[in-house]
Amino acid sequence: LSLPLCVSNQAEDTPLLRVMDSSTLSWHTRIKGFLICFILGFVLSMLGSALIFLPFGLTIFAILYTLGNCLALVSTCFLMGPLKQLERMFAPTRLVATIIMILALIMTLISVFVLGNKMLALVMVFVQFLAMTWYSLSYIPYARDAAKKCFESCIG
């Protein structure tokens, strides 16, 4: 389902509604939004990795890595819009990877903030990485097949 989020009435046209429908943003603005979110997400993930050996570093790493992945997902909303992004995320070919990725994001934060379990948080970060990789490969034709063959050749 694709519902129009921008109302044609000028009085109700707000910046939030324009962001919700990427087609109302110029291509230049959409690219800038994508790059800002994607680069910031990458920087947060790398910063978390750099701080992992500090006191409380594992906790900081899990939080920053999770926020970085969330920003990377948000970045693509600028290119296609949030509704289309959600439609594509929950398409049958990505459904399992999306659910695992979202659960891993949530479980990482629960592991850190609620359970205080650093090792579980680290496991969830690893699951995030695998799920995000598998999810991302689904956008590249035949990439999942190539990844499977590569993995199979490495194991057997």
Backbone as CSV, one residue per row, in Angstrom:
resi,resn,N_x,N_y,N_z,CA_x,CA_y,CA_z,C_x,C_y,C_z
1,LEU,0.834,-1.184,0.000,0.000,0.000,0.000,0.869,1.233,0.000
2,SER,0.550,2.123,-0.839,1.291,3.372,-0.887,0.304,4.516,-0.716
3,LEU,0.366,5.140,0.436,-0.534,6.236,0.715,0.172,7.555,0.511
4,PRO,-0.462,8.521,-0.147,0.193,9.816,-0.314,0.261,10.526,1.029
5,LEU,1.458,10.937,1.406,1.639,11.610,2.678,1.629,13.122,2.536
6,CYS,1.862,13.620,1.357,1.876,15.070,1.181,0.501,15.531,0.748
7,VAL,-0.003,16.456,1.474,-1.305,17.030,1.169,-1.093,18.164,0.184
8,SER,-1.968,18.247,-0.796,-1.784,19.279,-1.813,-2.132,20.671,-1.298
9,ASN,-2.846,20.733,-0.212,-3.206,22.023,0.373,-1.939,22.689,0.908
10,GLN,-1.616,23.866,0.404,-0.386,24.561,0.798,-0.340,24.861,2.281
11,ALA,-1.489,25.099,2.918,-1.510,25.427,4.343,-1.038,24.256,5.190
12,GLU,-1.231,23.035,4.696,-0.843,21.858,5.458,0.516,21.309,5.029
13,ASP,1.177,21.942,4.104,2.480,21.506,3.625,3.553,21.894,4.638
14,THR,4.115,20.900,5.310,5.126,21.152,6.331,6.427,20.464,5.944
15,PRO,7.545,20.883,6.517,8.815,20.212,6.220,8.778,18.721,6.547
16,LEU,8.090,18.336,7.638,8.016,16.922,8.000,7.312,16.125,6.915
17,LEU,6.207,16.644,6.395,5.504,15.934,5.336,6.352,15.841,4.076
18,ARG,7.133,16.872,3.789,8.004,16.827,2.615,9.072,15.760,2.780
19,VAL,9.604,15.588,3.980,10.615,14.556,4.219,9.982,13.172,4.128
20,MET,8.736,13.032,4.591,8.074,11.737,4.563,7.836,11.251,3.130
21,ASP,7.724,12.152,2.187,7.541,11.785,0.788,8.763,12.282,0.021
22,SER,9.670,11.357,-0.260,10.943,11.769,-0.871,10.768,12.442,-2.212
23,SER,9.651,12.190,-2.895,9.482,12.776,-4.218,9.313,14.289,-4.154
24,THR,8.970,14.824,-2.982,8.807,16.265,-2.876,10.131,16.963,-2.572
25,LEU,11.152,16.202,-2.241,12.478,16.773,-2.014,13.233,16.755,-3.338
26,SER,14.069,17.743,-3.543,14.874,17.730,-4.762,15.886,16.586,-4.680
27,TRP,16.355,16.155,-5.835,17.339,15.070,-5.870,18.588,15.467,-5.081
28,HIS,18.996,16.712,-5.198,20.170,17.210,-4.487,19.968,17.106,-2.973
29,THR,18.808,17.485,-2.485,18.500,17.416,-1.053,18.439,15.972,-0.581
30,ARG,17.854,15.103,-1.392,17.768,13.685,-1.031,19.150,13.063,-0.934
31,ILE,20.028,13.404,-1.867,21.399,12.869,-1.832,22.131,13.380,-0.597
32,LYS,21.968,14.669,-0.292,22.622,15.231,0.898,22.124,14.535,2.174
33,GLY,20.819,14.339,2.287,20.263,13.655,3.452,20.779,12.240,3.570
34,PHE,20.812,11.535,2.432,21.347,10.174,2.419,22.801,10.161,2.883
35,LEU,23.622,11.007,2.284,25.050,11.015,2.616,25.306,11.391,4.070
36,ILE,24.591,12.385,4.571,24.784,12.805,5.964,24.456,11.650,6.915
37,CYS,23.301,11.024,6.726,22.908,9.921,7.613,23.836,8.719,7.460
38,PHE,24.162,8.376,6.213,25.000,7.202,5.979,26.401,7.410,6.561
39,ILE,26.992,8.549,6.294,28.351,8.823,6.800,28.338,8.908,8.318
40,LEU,27.342,9.564,8.900,27.248,9.641,10.353,27.077,8.249,10.957
41,GLY,26.272,7.414,10.332,26.108,6.034,10.792,27.408,5.265,10.720
42,PHE,28.130,5.429,9.635,29.426,4.755,9.478,30.408,5.241,10.535
43,VAL,30.452,6.549,10.753,31.362,7.124,11.746,31.024,6.603,13.148
44,LEU,29.743,6.553,13.494,29.352,6.037,14.809,29.776,4.578,14.974
45,SER,29.577,3.774,13.946,29.982,2.372,14.016,31.492,2.239,14.183
46,MET,32.242,3.010,13.429,33.705,2.951,13.535,34.198,3.513,14.872
47,LEU,33.564,4.565,15.342,33.924,5.142,16.633,33.691,4.126,17.745
48,GLY,32.559,3.443,17.677,32.294,2.379,18.656,33.353,1.310,18.611
49,SER,33.782,0.928,17.415,34.839,-0.085,17.271,36.151,0.400,17.854
50,ALA,36.446,1.683,17.672,37.697,2.240,18.188,37.694,2.321,19.710
51,LEU,36.518,2.476,20.301,36.422,2.648,21.755,36.177,1.351,22.515
52,ILE,36.174,0.232,21.814,35.790,-1.034,22.431,36.713,-1.455,23.588
53,PHE,37.967,-1.041,23.558,38.906,-1.490,24.583,39.006,-0.546,25.778
54,LEU,38.228,0.501,25.782,38.177,1.408,26.924,37.299,0.802,28.021
55,PRO,37.402,1.325,29.252,36.439,0.873,30.270,35.023,1.166,29.775
56,PHE,34.136,0.248,29.953,32.761,0.316,29.437,32.746,0.371,27.911
57,GLY,33.866,0.021,27.285,33.983,0.101,25.827,33.050,-0.822,25.096
58,LEU,32.818,-2.014,25.644,31.924,-2.958,24.978,30.495,-2.409,24.942
59,THR,30.094,-1.770,26.018,28.777,-1.151,26.077,28.687,0.005,25.083
60,ILE,29.708,0.851,25.074,29.735,1.982,24.134,29.725,1.475,22.696
61,PHE,30.512,0.447,22.435,30.563,-0.146,21.100,29.180,-0.621,20.664
62,ALA,28.497,-1.376,21.526,27.184,-1.922,21.174,26.179,-0.806,20.881
63,ILE,26.222,0.229,21.695,25.286,1.353,21.494,25.597,2.097,20.204
64,LEU,26.860,2.464,20.001,27.233,3.227,18.807,27.046,2.415,17.525
65,TYR,27.375,1.125,17.580,27.215,0.275,16.408,25.734,0.175,16.035
66,THR,24.873,0.014,17.043,23.440,-0.080,16.802,22.890,1.231,16.247
67,LEU,23.294,2.346,16.831,22.855,3.644,16.313,23.356,3.868,14.887
68,GLY,24.584,3.434,14.609,25.131,3.550,13.259,24.307,2.767,12.250
69,ASN,23.915,1.547,12.614,23.081,0.742,11.715,21.713,1.378,11.515
70,CYS,21.146,1.925,12.579,19.844,2.600,12.455,19.950,3.795,11.507
71,LEU,21.010,4.567,11.642,21.196,5.714,10.742,21.411,5.266,9.299
72,ALA,22.110,4.169,9.110,22.305,3.649,7.754,20.964,3.271,7.134
73,LEU,20.079,2.679,7.922,18.742,2.354,7.417,17.939,3.614,7.124
74,VAL,18.031,4.590,8.002,17.314,5.850,7.807,17.826,6.567,6.556
75,SER,19.108,6.425,6.277,19.680,7.138,5.123,18.986,6.767,3.825
76,THR,18.607,5.506,3.691,17.967,5.088,2.446,16.551,5.649,2.318
77,CYS,15.960,6.063,3.427,14.637,6.695,3.362,14.693,7.984,2.553
78,PHE,15.840,8.649,2.563,15.970,9.869,1.766,15.958,9.565,0.281
79,LEU,16.451,8.413,-0.102,16.503,8.083,-1.526,15.149,7.647,-2.064
80,MET,14.408,6.874,-1.280,13.159,6.329,-1.806,11.932,6.699,-0.996
81,GLY,12.100,7.315,0.148,10.975,7.664,1.013,10.721,6.563,2.024
82,PRO,10.229,6.923,3.195,10.048,5.938,4.264,9.035,4.838,3.948
83,LEU,7.931,5.179,3.294,6.944,4.139,2.992,7.480,3.124,1.999
84,LYS,8.125,3.610,0.960,8.703,2.685,-0.023,9.824,1.860,0.610
85,GLN,10.586,2.499,1.506,11.641,1.776,2.224,11.031,0.637,3.045
86,LEU,9.967,0.917,3.767,9.306,-0.125,4.559,8.734,-1.225,3.680
87,GLU,8.132,-0.825,2.550,7.607,-1.824,1.615,8.717,-2.751,1.141
88,ARG,9.848,-2.186,0.803,10.968,-2.999,0.312,11.606,-3.815,1.426
89,MET,11.679,-3.247,2.624,12.255,-3.988,3.751,11.444,-5.237,4.063
90,PHE,10.118,-5.127,3.946,9.251,-6.242,4.310,8.768,-7.031,3.100
91,ALA,9.451,-6.866,1.967,9.172,-7.696,0.792,9.559,-9.136,1.133
92,PRO,8.911,-10.108,0.513,9.180,-11.515,0.852,10.665,-11.903,0.784
93,THR,11.413,-11.326,-0.149,12.824,-11.695,-0.272,13.687,-11.158,0.866
94,ARG,13.187,-10.147,1.596,13.964,-9.536,2.678,13.327,-9.716,4.050
95,LEU,12.168,-10.317,4.099,11.391,-10.361,5.334,12.165,-10.976,6.499
96,VAL,12.752,-12.138,6.298,13.466,-12.810,7.386,14.672,-11.981,7.832
97,ALA,15.442,-11.491,6.883,16.613,-10.674,7.228,16.192,-9.404,7.966
98,THR,15.101,-8.789,7.532,14.614,-7.565,8.177,14.185,-7.839,9.609
99,ILE,13.424,-8.889,9.810,12.955,-9.220,11.161,14.125,-9.540,12.080
100,ILE,15.069,-10.335,11.593,16.240,-10.670,12.411,17.049,-9.413,12.716
101,MET,17.208,-8.554,11.725,17.970,-7.325,11.923,17.307,-6.428,12.966
102,ILE,15.994,-6.232,12.858,15.282,-5.381,13.811,15.341,-5.986,15.219
103,LEU,15.125,-7.290,15.309,15.215,-7.949,16.621,16.621,-7.836,17.210
104,ALA,17.633,-7.974,16.374,19.014,-7.854,16.861,19.311,-6.434,17.332
105,LEU,18.798,-5.427,16.602,18.972,-4.038,17.031,18.340,-3.828,18.410
106,ILE,17.117,-4.297,18.558,16.400,-4.142,19.824,17.078,-4.940,20.934
107,MET,17.436,-6.188,20.640,18.057,-7.041,21.665,19.423,-6.522,22.094
108,THR,20.145,-5.878,21.194,21.421,-5.286,21.570,21.207,-4.225,22.639
109,LEU,20.244,-3.356,22.399,19.966,-2.286,23.361,19.394,-2.835,24.668
110,ILE,18.548,-3.858,24.591,18.025,-4.493,25.808,19.157,-5.149,26.584
111,SER,20.068,-5.798,25.862,21.211,-6.446,26.516,22.054,-5.451,27.286
112,VAL,22.233,-4.265,26.711,23.059,-3.237,27.339,22.317,-2.547,28.479
113,PHE,21.117,-2.026,28.189,20.424,-1.164,29.146,19.598,-1.898,30.195
114,VAL,18.985,-3.013,29.811,18.097,-3.712,30.744,18.826,-4.857,31.443
115,LEU,19.459,-5.715,30.661,20.103,-6.896,31.230,21.518,-6.625,31.724
116,GLY,22.159,-5.617,31.164,23.544,-5.328,31.536,24.490,-6.451,31.158
117,ASN,24.146,-7.201,30.125,24.932,-8.356,29.706,25.769,-7.984,28.479
118,LYS,27.035,-7.723,28.706,27.917,-7.270,27.627,28.159,-8.354,26.585
119,MET,28.273,-9.596,27.026,28.547,-10.669,26.063,27.341,-10.905,25.155
120,LEU,26.142,-10.844,25.718,24.945,-10.984,24.885,24.857,-9.824,23.901
121,ALA,25.219,-8.636,24.363,25.232,-7.472,23.472,26.201,-7.691,22.316
122,LEU,27.359,-8.254,22.608,28.348,-8.525,21.559,27.830,-9.561,20.564
123,VAL,27.158,-10.578,21.067,26.551,-11.576,20.184,25.488,-10.920,19.300
124,MET,24.688,-10.045,19.879,23.639,-9.363,19.114,24.222,-8.412,18.067
125,VAL,25.354,-7.805,18.375,26.034,-6.965,17.382,26.483,-7.827,16.207
126,PHE,26.996,-9.014,16.492,27.413,-9.930,15.435,26.209,-10.352,14.590
127,VAL,25.082,-10.631,15.248,23.858,-10.975,14.523,23.402,-9.786,13.673
128,GLN,23.506,-8.577,14.230,23.188,-7.368,13.452,24.015,-7.322,12.181
129,PHE,25.314,-7.547,12.330,26.229,-7.494,11.183,25.812,-8.500,10.115
130,LEU,25.559,-9.739,10.532,25.174,-10.774,9.570,23.836,-10.441,8.905
131,ALA,22.859,-10.022,9.706,21.538,-9.716,9.156,21.593,-8.506,8.228
132,MET,22.337,-7.482,8.622,22.456,-6.283,7.784,23.174,-6.621,6.472
133,THR,24.184,-7.458,6.549,24.893,-7.872,5.339,23.961,-8.640,4.410
134,TRP,23.230,-9.610,4.957,22.313,-10.417,4.149,21.203,-9.541,3.564
135,TYR,20.695,-8.622,4.366,19.674,-7.682,3.913,20.217,-6.817,2.774
136,SER,21.410,-6.268,2.937,22.012,-5.399,1.919,22.272,-6.155,0.629
137,LEU,22.716,-7.397,0.743,22.985,-8.203,-0.458,21.717,-8.455,-1.269
138,SER,20.563,-8.390,-0.617,19.315,-8.651,-1.325,19.003,-7.572,-2.364
139,TYR,19.645,-6.425,-2.265,19.420,-5.348,-3.230,20.312,-5.485,-4.467
140,ILE,21.283,-6.372,-4.429,22.211,-6.562,-5.544,21.861,-7.880,-6.227
141,PRO,21.507,-7.830,-7.501,21.132,-9.076,-8.188,22.215,-10.150,-8.072
142,TYR,21.792,-11.327,-7.686,22.626,-12.531,-7.572,23.698,-12.435,-6.478
143,ALA,23.699,-11.392,-5.678,24.731,-11.252,-4.641,24.573,-12.307,-3.552
144,ARG,23.338,-12.614,-3.179,23.137,-13.640,-2.160,23.608,-14.999,-2.654
145,ASP,23.317,-15.307,-3.910,23.782,-16.582,-4.475,25.305,-16.647,-4.476
146,ALA,25.940,-15.551,-4.859,27.408,-15.506,-4.871,27.960,-15.656,-3.450
147,ALA,27.324,-15.014,-2.482,27.779,-15.111,-1.092,27.627,-16.540,-0.582
148,LYS,26.519,-17.189,-0.915,26.314,-18.589,-0.514,27.400,-19.483,-1.098
149,LYS,27.676,-19.322,-2.392,28.704,-20.148,-3.052,30.069,-19.897,-2.460
150,CYS,30.379,-18.658,-2.167,31.659,-18.316,-1.557,31.776,-18.960,-0.180
151,PHE,30.722,-18.862,0.619,30.716,-19.457,1.956,30.852,-20.958,1.878
152,GLU,30.114,-21.584,0.945,30.191,-23.036,0.783,31.575,-23.486,0.352
153,SER,32.224,-22.711,-0.513,33.578,-23.084,-0.959,34.601,-22.919,0.175
154,CYS,34.371,-21.980,1.048,35.274,-21.782,2.191,35.122,-22.899,3.217
155,ILE,33.902,-23.390,3.377,33.648,-24.435,4.391,33.984,-25.825,3.855
156,GLY,33.592,-26.089,2.645,33.742,-27.466,2.176,34.533,-27.543,0.959
